[in-house]
Amino acid sequence: MNHWTNESEAREYIRSIITEYYRDFKKPEQEQTFQPGDRLPYASRVYDEKEMCSLVDAALDFWLTTGHFSEEFEREFASWIGVKYASLVNSGSSANLVAFMALTAPELGDRQIKKGDEIITVACGFPTTVTPAIQYGAVPVFVDVTVPQYNIDVTKLEAARSEKTKAVMIAHTLGNPFDLREVRAFCERYHLWLVEDNCDALGSQYTIDGVTKYTGTWGDIGTSSFYPPHHMTMGEGGCVYTDNPLLHRLIRSFRDWGRDCVCPSGMDNLCGHRFDGQYGKLPRGYDHKYVYSHFGYNLKVTDMQAAVGVEQLKKFPAFIERRRHNWERLRKGLECVQDRLILPEAAEGSSPSWFGLLLSVREDSGLERSKVVSYIEEHNIQTRLLFSGNLICHPCFDQIRGTDAYRVSGGLQTTDYVMRNTFWVGVYPGLTDEKIDYMIEVICEAVVK
């Protein structure tokens, strides 16, 4: 039996059914009864019926690829974070790939990154901040970090620079901004590109000379991830953003097969010159939609993913506040064991949107991280290490270790300390005060028992 007379009524009916389904079977995590010992993941999705209805709307459109939901998200996200241009991609790792490859374009003249040019970064982080440079043939220059901020040691920047240095590409660690004041000044002094991997810090703010902006917008390009554990989610998904119109055009080209044409999918001849141009060695008038100015990829997001993101973005300010609340409550509760654990500290001049709370076992405590983490995990609290710890120790470096494919500037002693002693727990918005207090209890037991 039909419940509608047109498509609009049909969609409204479907949304009502989805809403009932959510309320009957997808009770919000925050409303679930918690018992000590229940599983506490380091991260999880926080959503309601609005994301589910938006996702179904996109499915009913059956456009499938990038479409109006994607355009809406790019427009709203750019407005919210404070940039002119935002481009959705299919993951945060793809965002880093596109951001880096945009800087290899010949349109950038003397600032084009070429094979053998150097990129200053850190080994204490996630591999896909560095992978694009290595795969392209650029040379990452690894610099040590500091504890308890877990970000680049800016006193090492000058020694890391050479005549081949073209860019600095580093991540803000678990929501804590790196020293943007110093890094940005360094990049400006030597006319270097600055790429902010903002995948773990979306919503963090940083102030320079009285001006406060979101991380990811202080450099030339910012990147974000919308994987489920991150600050907001599309399932898979990421974003690349900039204020520079040339970089924006290059970002879109590398994302969209490397093509020269800027017409959106499904549209033709916006420029009015589709069949009268001269490109490379092609015949004059070759169809501009099939002219490729770069060796690009297809890294677009689907409209179904973007539809989830449109609703997540509306909730995002509340997500940030809850993350800050959880982090502060958790850190304060652990102050009684700071003689055994190093507690994290926010970067000066920052207001972080925390991804997790980092803890390091003090070397003079007599504790072993493996035993501390095992105890916490046995009590059903999920932990994570600080990603690679020291990336150059991983098997992916076996075939290039000791070659000129990368170099280390000044040693990585603190990075190695993090690799041996550091772990973290979650502060995502689904955690209630009751759950945070249980985490405090268990972590304290783990280091004093």
Backbone torsions as a table, in degrees:
resi	resn	phi	psi	omega
1	MET	NA	126.6	-179.3
2	ASN	-75.2	146.0	178.6
3	HIS	-113.9	14.5	-174.0
4	TRP	-151.2	164.1	177.7
5	THR	-120.3	-8.7	177.0
6	ASN	-152.2	174.2	-175.0
7	GLU	-64.6	-38.6	-179.6
8	SER	-60.3	-44.3	178.0
9	GLU	-66.1	-37.7	179.1
10	ALA	-62.3	-44.4	179.6
11	ARG	-64.2	-40.5	-179.7
12	GLU	-64.5	-38.3	178.1
13	TYR	-65.5	-44.2	179.6
14	ILE	-60.9	-43.0	178.3
15	ARG	-60.4	-39.5	-179.3
16	SER	-64.8	-38.0	177.7
17	ILE	-66.4	-42.5	178.4
18	ILE	-61.3	-41.6	179.5
19	THR	-62.4	-42.6	177.6
20	GLU	-63.8	-42.5	178.8
21	TYR	-59.2	-46.2	179.4
22	TYR	-59.3	-47.7	-175.6
23	ARG	-68.1	-28.9	-179.8
24	ASP	-84.3	-32.7	-169.3
25	PHE	-124.8	-10.6	-176.2
26	LYS	-124.0	53.5	-178.9
27	LYS	-56.4	130.2	-178.4
28	PRO	-54.6	141.1	-177.7
29	GLU	-56.3	-36.9	-177.7
30	GLN	-65.0	-21.4	-178.0
31	GLU	-95.4	-6.5	-178.9
32	GLN	-77.1	143.0	177.5
33	THR	-67.5	130.0	-178.9
34	PHE	-106.2	134.6	173.1
35	GLN	-119.9	133.2	176.7
36	PRO	-49.9	129.5	-175.9
37	GLY	105.2	-16.2	173.6
38	ASP	-63.7	150.6	-176.8
39	ARG	-64.0	129.2	175.2
40	LEU	-119.7	98.1	179.9
41	PRO	-70.8	161.6	178.9
42	TYR	-73.6	-19.7	179.2
43	ALA	-161.6	157.2	176.5
44	SER	-164.8	163.1	177.1
45	ARG	-71.5	142.8	171.7
46	VAL	-125.3	117.2	-172.8
47	TYR	-155.0	174.5	174.0
48	ASP	-143.6	-161.8	-175.2
49	GLU	-65.6	-21.1	-176.9
50	LYS	-66.1	-42.2	176.9
51	GLU	-64.0	-40.5	-178.7
52	MET	-66.4	-40.3	178.7
53	CYS	-67.4	-40.2	178.6
54	SER	-64.5	-40.5	177.5
55	LEU	-62.1	-42.7	178.9
56	VAL	-67.0	-38.5	176.0
57	ASP	-56.3	-45.0	179.2
58	ALA	-65.4	-37.7	177.9
59	ALA	-64.7	-39.0	179.1
60	LEU	-67.8	-32.9	173.4
61	ASP	-61.0	-37.6	-178.9
62	PHE	56.8	32.4	173.9
63	TRP	-75.9	-36.8	170.7
64	LEU	74.6	-52.0	-179.7
65	THR	-86.9	-166.7	178.1
66	THR	-58.6	131.5	-178.5
67	GLY	-153.1	-143.6	-170.0
68	HIS	-71.0	-29.9	175.2
69	PHE	-66.2	-39.2	178.0
70	SER	-63.1	-44.2	179.8
71	GLU	-64.1	-39.9	178.4
72	GLU	-63.6	-44.8	-179.9
73	PHE	-63.6	-46.1	179.9
74	GLU	-58.0	-42.1	180.0
75	ARG	-66.3	-47.6	-177.5
76	GLU	-71.0	-38.2	179.4
77	PHE	-65.4	-45.4	178.8
78	ALA	-59.2	-42.4	179.0
79	SER	-64.4	-44.0	-177.3
80	TRP	-66.0	-46.8	-174.7
81	ILE	-80.5	-20.2	173.8
82	GLY	95.4	42.1	175.8
83	VAL	-129.2	169.3	-179.8
84	LYS	-83.7	-32.7	-170.6
85	TYR	-134.6	136.6	174.6
86	ALA	-137.7	139.6	-178.5
87	SER	-130.6	118.2	177.8
88	LEU	-73.1	142.3	173.5
89	VAL	-134.0	179.6	-171.6
90	ASN	-87.6	-2.4	175.4
91	SER	-170.0	165.6	174.3
92	GLY	-66.2	-35.1	177.3
93	SER	-64.7	-40.3	174.9
94	SER	-64.9	-34.5	176.7
95	ALA	-60.5	-43.4	177.3
96	ASN	-65.2	-39.0	178.2
97	LEU	-61.7	-48.4	-178.9
98	VAL	-65.1	-41.5	179.8
99	ALA	-60.2	-45.8	179.8
100	PHE	-67.0	-46.8	-175.8
101	MET	-63.8	-31.0	176.7
102	ALA	-58.0	-31.5	-178.1
103	LEU	-81.1	-3.2	177.1
104	THR	-96.5	1.9	-174.6
105	ALA	-72.9	138.5	180.0
106	PRO	-63.9	-21.0	178.6
107	GLU	-61.0	-15.1	-177.5
108	LEU	-86.3	-1.5	175.1
109	GLY	62.1	-130.0	-177.0
110	ASP	-64.9	-18.7	-178.5
111	ARG	-91.4	-0.1	176.6
112	GLN	-60.9	131.8	174.2
113	ILE	-79.8	126.3	179.6
114	LYS	-117.5	166.4	177.9
115	LYS	-56.7	133.7	-178.5
116	GLY	94.1	-16.4	175.1
117	ASP	-70.3	158.0	-172.7
118	GLU	-108.0	145.5	180.0
119	ILE	-126.5	117.9	179.0
120	ILE	-78.3	132.3	-177.3
121	THR	-156.2	-168.3	176.9
122	VAL	-126.0	154.1	176.7
123	ALA	-89.6	-13.9	-178.4
124	CYS	-91.8	85.5	-176.7
125	GLY	177.2	-158.0	-177.3
126	PHE	-93.9	139.5	-171.2
127	PRO	-62.3	-32.3	-172.8
128	THR	-77.0	1.4	166.0
129	THR	-72.5	-27.7	-173.0
130	VAL	-106.9	-30.1	-174.0
131	THR	-51.2	-45.8	-177.7
132	PRO	-58.7	-38.9	180.0
133	ALA	-65.2	-45.3	-179.2
134	ILE	-64.0	-45.1	-178.4
135	GLN	-66.3	-30.8	178.7
136	TYR	-75.9	-28.1	-176.8
137	GLY	107.3	8.4	169.7
138	ALA	-80.0	168.4	-172.7
139	VAL	-114.7	108.2	174.0
140	PRO	-70.1	137.3	176.5
141	VAL	-113.0	112.5	-172.6
142	PHE	-89.3	130.9	-178.4
143	VAL	-119.6	150.1	-177.7
144	ASP	-72.8	169.7	-179.5
145	VAL	-117.4	175.3	176.2
146	THR	-117.0	153.5	172.0
147	VAL	-120.1	132.8	21.1
148	PRO	-102.5	22.0	177.5
149	GLN	-90.5	-28.1	178.0
150	TYR	64.1	32.0	177.5
151	ASN	-125.9	173.1	-175.2
152	ILE	-54.5	138.3	175.2
153	ASP	-81.5	101.8	-172.7
154	VAL	-68.5	-15.0	176.9
155	THR	-71.5	-10.2	-178.6
156	LYS	-98.8	-1.4	-174.2
157	LEU	-64.4	-47.6	-176.3
158	GLU	-59.9	-42.5	-179.0
159	ALA	-68.1	-25.4	-178.7
160	ALA	-79.4	-21.3	-175.4
161	ARG	-75.9	146.0	172.3
162	SER	-138.4	-179.2	177.8
163	GLU	-67.4	-15.0	-179.6
164	LYS	-92.9	-5.4	-176.5
165	THR	-68.1	129.1	179.9
166	LYS	-120.2	-20.5	-172.9
167	ALA	-159.4	161.1	167.4
168	VAL	-119.5	126.1	-179.5
169	MET	-134.5	105.1	-176.5
170	ILE	-143.3	160.7	-178.0
171	ALA	-101.2	152.0	168.1
172	HIS	-82.8	122.1	-167.1
173	THR	-81.6	114.7	176.3
174	LEU	49.2	37.8	177.5
175	GLY	97.4	-17.0	-177.3
176	ASN	-87.1	114.9	-176.6
177	PRO	-64.7	142.4	168.6
178	PHE	-71.9	170.6	-174.9
179	ASP	-69.6	84.1	-175.7
180	LEU	-64.4	-32.9	179.5
181	ARG	-57.9	-50.7	-176.7
182	GLU	-74.4	-41.8	-178.4
183	VAL	-65.7	-42.4	179.5
184	ARG	-65.3	-41.7	178.2
185	ALA	-62.9	-40.6	177.6
186	PHE	-60.9	-45.7	-179.9
187	CYS	-65.1	-40.3	178.4
188	GLU	-66.6	-37.6	-178.7
189	ARG	-62.1	-36.4	-175.5
190	TYR	-113.3	12.5	175.3
191	HIS	57.9	49.9	-179.9
192	LEU	-104.8	149.0	172.1
193	TRP	-71.1	144.6	173.2
194	LEU	-121.7	117.1	175.4
195	VAL	-110.3	120.5	178.0
196	GLU	-96.6	109.9	169.9
197	ASP	-76.2	103.0	-173.7
198	ASN	-103.4	18.7	-172.6
199	CYS	-63.3	-30.0	-179.1
200	ASP	-106.5	14.8	-173.0
201	ALA	-141.1	20.2	-178.1
202	LEU	-59.2	126.5	-178.3
203	GLY	98.9	-9.6	174.9
204	SER	-70.9	147.8	179.6
205	GLN	-122.3	152.3	-179.4
206	TYR	-141.9	140.2	-176.7
207	THR	-115.3	128.9	174.6
208	ILE	-128.9	122.4	177.8
209	ASP	50.8	43.7	175.9
210	GLY	82.9	-3.9	179.0
211	VAL	-101.8	124.9	179.9
212	THR	-110.0	127.6	179.1
213	LYS	-137.8	162.7	175.1
214	TYR	-74.2	143.9	172.0
215	THR	-60.3	149.5	-173.4
216	GLY	95.5	-13.7	-178.4
217	THR	-114.5	-1.9	178.8
218	TRP	-83.2	-28.5	-178.7
219	GLY	-91.9	-165.5	179.4
220	ASP	-78.4	-35.8	-179.6
221	ILE	-141.4	140.9	172.6
222	GLY	-120.6	152.7	178.5
223	THR	-130.9	149.0	177.3
224	SER	-137.2	158.0	176.6
225	SER	-121.1	142.2	177.2
226	PHE	-120.1	29.2	173.2
227	TYR	-63.3	150.3	-171.9
228	PRO	-49.7	-38.9	-179.7
229	PRO	-71.7	-11.6	-171.7
230	HIS	-79.2	-176.3	-169.5
231	HIS	-60.4	-34.0	169.5
232	MET	-144.2	164.1	-171.8
233	THR	-135.2	152.1	165.7
234	MET	-123.6	9.5	-168.0
235	GLY	91.3	-92.3	163.7
236	GLU	-103.5	155.0	177.6
237	GLY	151.2	157.8	178.3
238	GLY	-160.9	178.2	-177.5
239	CYS	-150.1	145.7	175.5
240	VAL	-122.7	131.3	-174.2
241	TYR	-140.4	152.5	-174.4
242	THR	-163.4	162.3	171.3
243	ASP	-101.3	-6.5	-173.4
244	ASN	-90.5	116.6	-176.1
245	PRO	-63.2	-34.8	177.9
246	LEU	-68.2	-45.1	178.1
247	LEU	-61.7	-38.2	178.3
248	HIS	-60.3	-44.7	179.6
249	ARG	-63.0	-39.5	179.1
250	LEU	-68.6	-40.5	177.5
251	ILE	-58.2	-46.6	-180.0
252	ARG	-64.1	-38.9	-179.9
253	SER	-63.5	-49.8	-179.0
254	PHE	-66.4	-32.3	176.9
255	ARG	-68.9	-37.1	-171.2
256	ASP	-107.3	64.6	172.4
257	TRP	70.7	-1.3	-174.7
258	GLY	84.7	13.3	-174.0
259	ARG	-73.6	157.1	179.4
260	ASP	-84.3	-30.7	-177.6
261	CYS	-68.9	143.2	179.6
262	VAL	-109.6	9.9	177.7
263	CYS	-64.8	133.9	175.3
264	PRO	-63.6	160.3	177.8
265	SER	-55.6	132.3	178.8
266	GLY	87.2	0.4	179.6
267	MET	-122.5	147.3	-176.3
268	ASP	-127.4	142.0	164.2
269	ASN	59.9	41.8	176.4
270	LEU	-63.1	-31.6	-177.8
271	CYS	-81.4	-15.6	-178.7
272	GLY	79.1	8.4	-177.2
273	HIS	-130.9	37.7	-176.1
274	ARG	-61.9	-32.4	-172.5
275	PHE	-121.0	22.9	-178.3
276	ASP	-130.7	15.1	-178.4
277	GLY	-94.3	165.9	174.4
278	GLN	-120.7	118.7	-174.7
279	TYR	-131.6	123.7	178.0
280	GLY	53.9	-132.4	178.9
281	LYS	-101.6	14.0	-179.8
282	LEU	-73.2	157.1	173.9
283	PRO	-61.5	143.2	177.9
284	ARG	-58.6	137.0	179.5
285	GLY	86.7	8.6	178.0
286	TYR	-61.4	138.3	-176.1
287	ASP	-51.6	114.9	-174.5
288	HIS	-61.8	-24.2	179.0
289	LYS	-67.8	-13.7	179.4
290	TYR	-122.2	33.5	172.9
291	VAL	-105.1	129.7	-175.4
292	TYR	-116.5	115.9	-177.9
293	SER	-94.8	-11.5	-179.2
294	HIS	-142.9	160.8	172.7
295	PHE	-85.5	90.6	-170.8
296	GLY	-105.3	-160.3	-173.5
297	TYR	-141.3	176.8	164.5
298	ASN	-114.7	100.5	-175.4
299	LEU	-121.6	25.4	-177.3
300	LYS	-71.3	158.0	175.4
301	VAL	-92.5	159.7	173.9
302	THR	-87.6	158.6	179.1
303	ASP	-68.0	-25.7	177.8
304	MET	-67.0	-40.5	175.6
305	GLN	-64.0	-47.0	-178.4
306	ALA	-61.0	-34.1	179.8
307	ALA	-62.0	-37.4	174.7
308	VAL	-65.9	-43.9	-178.8
309	GLY	-61.8	-35.1	179.2
310	VAL	-58.1	-42.2	179.7
311	GLU	-78.7	-35.0	177.3
312	GLN	-62.0	-38.9	-178.1
313	LEU	-61.9	-32.9	178.4
314	LYS	-66.2	-30.2	-179.6
315	LYS	-87.9	-11.9	-165.6
316	PHE	-59.9	-42.0	178.0
317	PRO	-55.9	-38.2	177.8
318	ALA	-69.2	-34.0	175.8
319	PHE	-60.0	-45.0	-178.0
320	ILE	-60.4	-46.9	-178.1
321	GLU	-62.6	-39.8	179.5
322	ARG	-68.2	-38.3	176.6
323	ARG	-60.5	-43.6	179.2
324	ARG	-64.4	-42.3	178.8
325	HIS	-60.1	-47.8	-177.6
326	ASN	-64.7	-41.7	-179.8
327	TRP	-62.9	-46.2	-177.6
328	GLU	-65.8	-40.4	178.8
329	ARG	-65.4	-42.8	-179.1
330	LEU	-66.4	-45.3	-179.4
331	ARG	-63.7	-44.0	179.9
332	LYS	-61.3	-39.5	-179.8
333	GLY	-67.7	-20.1	-179.0
334	LEU	-97.8	1.6	-179.2
335	GLU	-61.0	-25.6	-179.2
336	CYS	-70.2	-12.8	178.7
337	VAL	-118.9	22.2	-178.0
338	GLN	-74.6	-3.9	169.6
339	ASP	-77.0	-14.0	179.7
340	ARG	-113.0	-29.3	179.6
341	LEU	-121.4	136.5	171.9
342	ILE	-80.4	121.9	179.6
343	LEU	-90.3	147.0	-176.5
344	PRO	-72.4	157.7	176.4
345	GLU	-132.2	138.1	178.1
346	ALA	-69.2	145.7	176.5
347	ALA	-62.7	143.8	177.4
348	GLU	-59.4	135.4	178.5
349	GLY	80.3	14.1	-175.8
350	SER	-120.1	159.1	169.0
351	SER	-130.8	91.2	-170.8
352	PRO	-71.4	148.3	165.1
353	SER	-102.1	96.0	-165.5
354	TRP	-71.9	137.5	173.4
355	PHE	-93.5	-30.9	178.4
356	GLY	-167.6	175.1	178.7
357	LEU	-112.6	115.6	-177.0
358	LEU	-85.1	137.7	178.8
359	LEU	-133.8	138.5	177.7
360	SER	-124.9	131.0	176.3
361	VAL	-70.5	125.5	178.2
362	ARG	-68.1	136.2	-175.2
363	GLU	-66.4	-23.9	-180.0
364	ASP	-94.0	10.8	-176.0
365	SER	-85.8	-16.4	-175.5
366	GLY	79.6	3.9	-179.3
367	LEU	-93.1	154.4	172.3
368	GLU	-113.9	131.8	-178.4
369	ARG	-56.1	-42.5	-176.0
370	SER	-58.0	-38.6	-179.7
371	LYS	-74.2	-38.4	177.6
372	VAL	-62.8	-48.4	-178.5
373	VAL	-64.5	-40.9	179.4
374	SER	-60.2	-41.5	179.2
375	TYR	-63.4	-43.6	-179.4
376	ILE	-64.6	-44.7	180.0
377	GLU	-65.1	-36.3	177.9
378	GLU	-62.1	-22.9	177.2
379	HIS	-97.1	20.0	170.5
380	ASN	69.0	25.4	173.0
381	ILE	-105.9	120.5	-175.8
382	GLN	-76.7	137.8	178.0
383	THR	-123.0	163.7	173.8
384	ARG	-142.0	151.4	170.8
385	LEU	-85.2	169.0	179.3
386	LEU	-78.3	69.3	175.8
387	PHE	53.3	-118.7	-173.5
388	SER	-76.6	-15.1	-173.9
389	GLY	71.6	-82.2	171.4
390	ASN	-130.6	104.8	-171.3
391	LEU	-57.6	-36.1	-173.9
392	ILE	-72.6	-6.9	175.6
393	CYS	-85.9	-6.0	-173.2
394	HIS	-84.6	158.4	-178.7
395	PRO	-57.2	-27.7	179.8
396	CYS	-62.3	-17.2	178.3
397	PHE	-95.4	-2.5	-174.1
398	ASP	-55.4	-43.0	-175.4
399	GLN	-82.1	-11.9	178.8
400	ILE	-116.7	-2.1	-178.6
401	ARG	-61.3	130.0	179.5
402	GLY	83.6	3.3	177.9
403	THR	-99.4	-178.5	178.6
404	ASP	-89.6	16.9	177.2
405	ALA	-72.0	-16.3	176.5
406	TYR	-157.7	168.8	172.1
407	ARG	-147.0	157.1	177.9
408	VAL	-110.6	132.8	-179.9
409	SER	-108.8	112.9	170.7
410	GLY	81.7	7.1	178.3
411	GLY	88.0	158.9	-176.5
412	LEU	-128.2	47.1	-175.5
413	GLN	-63.0	-45.0	-179.5
414	THR	-70.8	-36.0	174.5
415	THR	-58.0	-43.3	178.1
416	ASP	-66.0	-36.1	175.7
417	TYR	-60.6	-45.3	178.2
418	VAL	-61.2	-41.5	179.8
419	MET	-58.9	-35.3	-176.1
420	ARG	-89.5	-27.9	-163.9
421	ASN	-125.2	-8.7	-168.9
422	THR	-104.6	143.9	172.1
423	PHE	-149.3	171.7	178.3
424	TRP	-147.1	160.1	177.6
425	VAL	-127.0	162.9	-171.3
426	GLY	-83.7	160.8	175.8
427	VAL	-137.7	24.9	-171.5
428	TYR	-63.4	162.0	-170.8
429	PRO	-63.2	-18.9	179.9
430	GLY	-75.3	-9.0	-179.7
431	LEU	-82.3	125.9	177.2
432	THR	-89.1	169.6	177.0
433	ASP	-58.3	-38.2	179.5
434	GLU	-60.2	-41.4	-179.9
435	LYS	-71.3	-40.2	177.2
436	ILE	-61.2	-43.0	-179.2
437	ASP	-64.4	-36.2	175.9
438	TYR	-65.4	-40.7	177.2
439	MET	-60.2	-42.9	178.3
440	ILE	-59.1	-47.0	-178.6
441	GLU	-58.6	-46.2	-176.6
442	VAL	-69.7	-43.1	-179.5
443	ILE	-63.4	-41.5	177.1
444	CYS	-61.5	-42.8	177.0
445	GLU	-60.8	-37.6	-176.1
446	ALA	-64.4	-27.8	-175.9
447	VAL	-105.8	-6.1	-180.0
448	VAL	-118.9	-8.3	-176.9
449	LYS	-69.2	NA	NA
